[in-house]
Amino acid sequence: GDDLLNIIRSKFFINNSQFIGSLADALDIDFSEGIITNSVFMNCGLANANGDCIDFSGTTATLDNIYIDGAGDKALSAGEASQIQIKNIRISNALMGIVSKDKSVVTANKVSILNSKIGLSAYQKKSEYGPGVLIAKNVIFKDTHQKYERDDNSIIQIEDQLIGSKSLSE
């Protein structure tokens, strides 16, 4: 099938789990509330190059100790006014690392993004929503082509510094 697991309008707790080899999204969570801890996501959406490892829409979630390796599109995507808190996440080999879009707010602490095309991204995709917000601390980039990408109205804040340009490739 496409998504390995789709959670809709539910409360969830995912712990000590592995999601490996999805055709599209590994974990798709819509309009739900919950926690994901001590979990691994590998080779998500690589078959058609448009799958996310974790895809949130309209969801409130807390994540801790997450490892992601291989994302055809986004390692973690938050959309449609999601509220996501992340602690201890390591992302490798993704097209995009962490994405906050469409009035979502993502806060992250202890983030490592390795060998990826774009590290952190914030933007508005759907006209009925607003810009994305992504606030991160203790971020490490290694072999990441472009650290940040955002549109004019969205916000990316690293430590206490707002990222002012649309993209920064340093």
DAFENHU-V872788 format. One record per pair of residues at least 24 apart in sequence whose C-alpha atoms are under 6 Angstrom apart, sorted by sequence separation. I is the first residue (numbers start at 1). J is the second residue. If there is no record, write none. Layout:
BEGIN
i->I j->J
i->I j->J
END
This chain:
BEGIN
i->23 j->47
i->58 j->82
i->60 j->84
i->62 j->86
i->64 j->88
i->65 j->89
i->69 j->93
i->70 j->94
i->57 j->82
i->79 j->104
i->25 j->51
i->30 j->56
i->31 j->57
i->33 j->59
i->35 j->61
i->37 j->63
i->42 j->68
i->46 j->72
i->103 j->129
i->24 j->51
i->25 j->52
i->26 j->53
i->27 j->54
i->28 j->55
i->29 j->56
i->30 j->57
i->31 j->58
i->32 j->59
i->33 j->60
i->34 j->61
i->35 j->62
i->36 j->63
i->37 j->64
i->38 j->65
i->39 j->66
i->40 j->67
i->41 j->68
i->42 j->69
i->43 j->70
i->44 j->71
i->45 j->72
i->102 j->129
i->103 j->130
i->107 j->134
i->109 j->136
i->112 j->139
i->114 j->141
i->117 j->144
i->121 j->148
i->123 j->150
i->25 j->53
i->30 j->58
i->31 j->59
i->33 j->61
i->35 j->63
i->37 j->65
i->38 j->66
i->40 j->68
i->42 j->70
i->43 j->71
i->102 j->130
i->103 j->131
i->104 j->132
i->105 j->133
i->106 j->134
i->107 j->135
i->108 j->136
i->109 j->137
i->110 j->138
i->111 j->139
i->112 j->140
i->113 j->141
i->114 j->142
i->115 j->143
i->116 j->144
i->117 j->145
i->118 j->146
i->119 j->147
i->120 j->148
i->121 j->149
i->122 j->150
i->123 j->151
i->102 j->131
i->103 j->132
i->105 j->134
i->107 j->136
i->109 j->138
i->110 j->139
i->114 j->143
i->115 j->144
i->118 j->147
i->119 j->148
i->121 j->150
i->102 j->132
i->114 j->144
i->101 j->132
i->123 j->154
i->100 j->132
i->122 j->154
i->100 j->133
i->100 j->134
END
